[in-house]
Amino acid sequence: MIWPEDRLTRFEVARIISARALQISFGAPVLVKTKETDPINIAKEEFKKKMIPVTIKRTLPNGEVIFVSIKKAIENWLEENKGEV
């Protein structure tokens, strides 16, 4: 089974948020206005507002490469998980 292109796995969500939090902790600009100071919470807020500057590249077992539409995938994730990250 191939995972749908407009859906994220829980592992991809964890990787996206942790990678963005690492970028923020190293001084990357924050893309949302927030009073938060913890990079993980800032990354979660960016995720909820679909402001994560990330591209997901999936390599399938047959060698085919798929690029995921991140904004639609995040939208679907938030809808399926009632806005929780």
N, C-alpha and C positions, 0 to 999 in steps of 0.2 A: 504494500500500500504506500502511495506517495502522499505525504502531508499536503493539504491544500495550500496554494500560494498566498492566500489572504488570511492565513491563520498562523499564530505563533505557538510554539511549544512552551511549556513552563520553563524549560531549560534555556530557550532563547530569550525569554523575558528576563530571567535571572542574569544571563550573560550581558544583555543590553544595558540593564540598570547598573550592574557592577562595572562594566567598561566605562559608562558615562560618568559614574561616581569617581572612578580613578582619574579620568580626564579633568574633572572639576577640582579634585584634590591637588592636581598638579598645576592648577592655575588657568584652566580653560574658561572662557567666558560663560556665565550662567545665562540661559536663554529665557528664563521666566523671572518675573518679579516675585521675590519671596523674602520672608524674614528668617527662613531656615538657614542654619550654618553647617549642618551635617551634609556632606556630599551625597550620601545615599538618599536622604529625604529630598534633597534638591533634584536628584536624578529621577526619583519617583514622581515628583511634581511635573517635571518636564515630560515624562512618559505619559502621565494623565492628560497633559495638554497637547500631546502629539508633537512635541518640539524636539524630539531626540534626533540629532544629526547622524544617523547610522544607516548603513545599507546592509541587508542580510543576504549572504551568498550561500546557497545550499548546494552541495555537491552530492548528487545521487549515486547509488551504487554502480550504475552503468556509466558513470563519468560525466553525465549531463550536468550542467550548471544552471541553477535557477536563481534569479534575483527577486527578492520578496518586496512587494509594495508596503513599506513600513507604516505609512499613515493608515491605510486601510486595515492592515493586520493589527495595529494597536487599537483602532476603533472596534474591531471585532473582539479582541481580547477584553477590552473594558466592558463591552456589552455582555459578553458571556460570563464575566466575573463580577458583575454589578459594580463596576468602577473601582474595584480593589486591585491593588498591585501586590 
